Amino acid sequence: MRYRKIITSERVRKEYRDYTRGKRIVFVGPGSIMKGRKLGTWIDGFDIVIRTNHFPVIMSENKNLAEDVGTRTDILYMNGHYYKSTHPLPYELYKKINLKWLCMKRCGQVEYSIAKNFCNVRLFNRSERFMVRAIDMPLTGVIVAHDILKNDPAELCYTGIDFYKDAKTKIVNGTNKAIYSAYISPDYIPKKIKKNNVEINFREGKGHNLNENSKFLKSLYDEKKITMPDFIAERMSEVAG
């Protein structure tokens, strides 16, 4: 069977449903809003911890982040931009942290052949297609909500998200250069992607409809389908309006 058929098969979907069903799950975004919150122990107390893209890398490089954001990453969601721009992926790190699931927007045969030796691999294309119909350019963290809730978890909690409320830019030599203050660490965005962002005059959150994204999560929160700390709910409401 071709590898793509494997990572999109019903067997893999069932295994992921079984892994997440009935569990207390927390999604930890990389927002700077987490600085000084000292929620690491609380986060690590969940059954499953979900993060995105470069988060495991910056956690391994800066152990001091653990006090605020915890130490575990059980599921890692990876968007297409990160996958395309970051090669080779940090497989040894994924293995070291005992990553259970690597959820990808796209995956090549080489990446699959390496990752399958130490974790499960799947595509989340179905959930992305669903969310694209609902929201203009959904954030990966918002796609995660749909992807997990359909599996009937005991709880899905959100923290570490601020919808780029703290993002800033400045003019450098005529270029609108992003200041990566919106993240728990400025290194959350790899150097190669930062360079590309400057070249295309890119700002954090640009392209995403942040109002629509925040309103979608707020609707889930109001319907008690997801939970979040009060300070995250307040920030979400500010952006949603």
N, C-alpha and C positions, 0 to 999 in steps of 0.2 A: 504494500500500500504506500502511495506517495506520502511524504511527510506532511504536506498541507492537509490531506484528507484525515490524517491522524489528529492533528491539533484542532481540527474543526469537527471531529466526529462526535456522535451522540455519546459514545463511551466516555470521552474526555469531559463533555458537558455534564454528564451524570456524576463523574468523580468530583468535579468542582462544586456541583450542587450539594453533594453529600458532605464535602469538606466544610462548606460554609453554613449549611442548614442548622438552625438551632443554636448557633454560636453567638457569643457577644463579640462584636467586631468594631474596631475603631479605625477610621481613616484619618491619618495624620498628614495634613498638608504642610508645605515648607514655609508658611508665612512667618514674617518677622513678629507677628502678633504673639508668637509663643515665647519670645525672649523674656526670661525672668519669671516665667509662670511656674516653674518647678513641678511640672506634671508628668515627669518621666516615669515615676513608680506607678502612678495611676494608669498611664497608657500601657505599660508592660503587664498590667493586671488583667487586660482583656484576653479573651481566648485567641483572637487573631488580630494582628496589626497589619494594616495596609499602608503602603507608601508609594510614591511615584518617582520615576526617572532616576535622577542623580542622588537622591536622598541617602541611600546606603553608603555611597562613596564619601559624602561630606561627613556623615556620622563616623566613618572609620578614620577620617583625617582629623576630626576634632572631637575627641572623647568628651569634652566639656558640654557638648550639646545634650548628652544623655540625661542630665538633670532636668532639662526642659521638655525633651521630646522622646525619652525612652531609648531603649537599646535594640528592640526587636524589629524585624521586618519578616513577616511570614508570607505576604503576598506583595509582589511588586508589579505595578501597572506601568507600561512604557508606551509613550505616544510615538507616532511616526517620525516626528522631527528629531527627537532624541535618538531613536534607533538609527536613523539615517546618518546622523552627524557624529555618532560616538562608536567608533570601531578601533580595536576590538572591544566588545563589552567586557566588564570586569568579572569574568566568570569565577575566578578564584575567590573573589570577595563574596559573591553570591553563595558559593559552596561553603565558605568559612562561616557565614552568618546563618547557615542552615535554612536558606530560602526554600519555601515549600512550593510556591506557584509563581511562575513568570507569565504574566498576562500581557500580550503584545498586540499592537495594532497591525503590525506586519512582522513577518519572521522568515528569514532565508533558511535554506537547507543546512548551511554550515552552522548557523546559530543554533538551530534545533538539534543538530547532531551532537553539539557540545553540551548544551544545557540539559538535555534529556537524561544525561548521566547522573545528575544530582538533584534535579527538581522536575516538577511537572510543568509543561508548556502548553499554552492555549492562546487562541486569538479571541479578542472581544469585539469583533467586527459587527456581530448582530446587535449588540447593545449600542454601539456607536451609530449604526444606521438608524436605529430607533430614535436616539437622542437628536440626531441631525434633523430629523423631521419635526422635532419639538422645539429646538433651540438653534439660533444662528451661531454656529461654531461653538459647540459645548466644550467646556473645560474637561480635562480627563477626570478630575475629581467628581464632576457631576455625572459623567458617564458611569463611574463606579457605583453611584447610588442605584441606578437602574439595574446594573449588572449584578449587584449583590441582593437587592431587595426581592428580586424575582425568585431567589433561592430560600426565602423565608428564614432569615436569621433571627435569633432571639432579640438582638439589638444591633442597630447600626448607628454608631456615634461619629460625629464629625468634629474635628478640631484642627487648628493650624491653618485655617483658611481665612482670608480677608479680602478676596476678590481684588487684589492689587491696590487696595486703598492707600497703601503707603508707598506706592511706586512713584518715582520722581525721574526727571530727565534734566540734562543741562546741555548747553551748546558748547561743543569743543571743536575749535577750528572749523566752525561752520556746520558741524554735524550734530544732530540731536542724539547725544550719546546716553544710553540708559545707565542709570545708577541702580544697582541691584539691591536697593535698600528694602525691597518688598519681601525679601527672603530671610529665613533664619540664618543663612550664611550667604555672602555674596558669591561664593563658589558653587552654589546650587546649580547655576547655569555654567556648563563647561566652557572653557576658553574658546574652543572652535565655534560654538554657537554664539557666544558673545561677539566674536569678530564678525560673524555673518549678520547679527542683529544691527551692529553699527553700520555695516555696508548698506543695509536696506532701510536705515533710519527707523529701526524698530524700537518700540517701547513695550514694557511688560503689559501683557493683556491686550495688546493691539490685535484687532481682528476678531477677538471674542466679544460677544455682546454680554458684558458683565452684568447689566441689569437683568437680562433674561435668565442668565445662569443663576444669579442670586435669588430671583423670584421662584425659580423651579425648586431650589433647595428649601426655600422658605415655605413653599406649599407642602413639601414633605414634612417639614418640621411642624407646621401648624396642624397637619393631619396626624401627628404623632407617629409617623413612619420612621423618622430618624430622631436622634437626640443630639445635643451639643451643649457644652458649657455656656453659661450666661454671656460671657464676654464675646464668644463667637456668634451667638444669636443676635447680640446687639450690633455687631459689625455687619452681619448679613442684612439686618433690617435697614441699616444706614444706606447700604448700596441698593437694596431692593426698592427703597422709597415707600 
